[in-house]
C-alpha cells in the first residue's frame, strides 16, 4: 500500500471518531461534512473518481444540509 493511501485511511478513522465524539449536533454536522470530504479524497486516492464525485455531492453537501434544515425546524418548533 502507498503512503498516501495509509495517510488517507488514518484521516478517515480520525474524522469518523471526531464526528462520533462531538456532543453538539451543529458541530457534528460540520464534522460530518468534513468527514464526507475526507471520504471523497479516500475514494479518489483509491482510484474510484466516480464514487468520489457521488460522495462529494451526497455526503459532503446534501446530507449535512438536510440535517441542518431538520435541526433548524426542530429548534423553531421548540420556541
C-alpha positions as CSV (number, residue, x, y, z in Angstrom):
1,X,0.0,0.0,0.0
2,X,1.1,3.5,-0.8
3,X,1.9,6.0,2.0
4,X,-0.8,8.4,0.7
5,X,-3.4,5.6,1.0
6,X,-2.3,4.9,4.5
7,X,-2.5,8.6,5.4
8,X,-6.0,8.9,4.0
9,X,-7.2,5.8,5.9
10,X,-5.8,7.3,9.1
11,X,-7.5,10.6,8.4
12,X,-10.8,8.8,7.7
13,X,-10.5,7.0,11.1
14,X,-9.7,10.2,13.0
15,X,-12.5,12.1,11.2
16,X,-15.1,9.4,11.9
17,X,-14.1,9.2,15.6
18,X,-14.2,13.0,15.8
19,X,-17.8,13.1,14.5
20,X,-18.9,10.4,16.9
21,X,-17.2,12.1,20.0
22,X,-18.6,15.6,19.2
23,X,-21.6,16.4,21.5
24,X,-23.3,19.4,19.9
25,X,-25.5,18.5,16.9
26,X,-24.4,21.5,14.8
27,X,-20.7,20.7,15.4
28,X,-21.5,17.1,14.4
29,X,-23.0,18.2,11.1
30,X,-20.0,20.3,10.4
31,X,-17.7,17.4,11.2
32,X,-19.8,15.1,9.1
33,X,-19.3,17.4,6.1
34,X,-15.6,17.4,6.6
35,X,-15.7,13.6,7.0
36,X,-17.5,13.4,3.7
37,X,-14.7,15.3,2.1
38,X,-12.1,13.0,3.6
39,X,-14.0,10.0,2.3
40,X,-14.2,11.6,-1.1
41,X,-10.5,12.1,-1.0
42,X,-10.0,8.5,0.0
43,X,-12.1,7.2,-2.9
44,X,-10.1,9.4,-5.3
45,X,-6.8,8.1,-3.9
46,X,-8.1,4.5,-4.3
47,X,-8.9,5.3,-7.9
48,X,-12.7,5.5,-7.7
49,X,-13.3,9.0,-9.0
50,X,-17.0,8.4,-9.9
51,X,-17.7,7.3,-6.3
52,X,-15.7,10.3,-5.0
53,X,-17.9,12.7,-7.0
54,X,-21.0,11.0,-5.6
55,X,-19.6,11.3,-2.1
56,X,-19.0,15.0,-2.5
57,X,-22.5,15.6,-3.8
58,X,-24.3,13.5,-1.2
59,X,-22.0,13.0,1.8
60,X,-20.4,16.4,1.9
61,X,-23.2,18.7,0.7
62,X,-26.7,17.2,0.6
63,X,-26.8,15.1,3.8
64,X,-25.3,17.9,6.1
65,X,-27.7,20.4,4.5
66,X,-30.7,18.2,5.2
67,X,-29.6,17.6,8.8
68,X,-29.1,21.3,9.4
69,X,-32.5,22.1,8.0
70,X,-34.1,19.5,10.2
71,X,-32.3,20.9,13.3
72,X,-33.4,24.4,12.4
73,X,-37.0,23.2,12.1
74,X,-36.8,21.3,15.5
75,X,-35.4,24.4,17.2
76,X,-38.1,26.7,15.6
77,X,-40.9,24.3,16.7
78,X,-39.5,24.3,20.3
79,X,-39.7,28.1,20.5
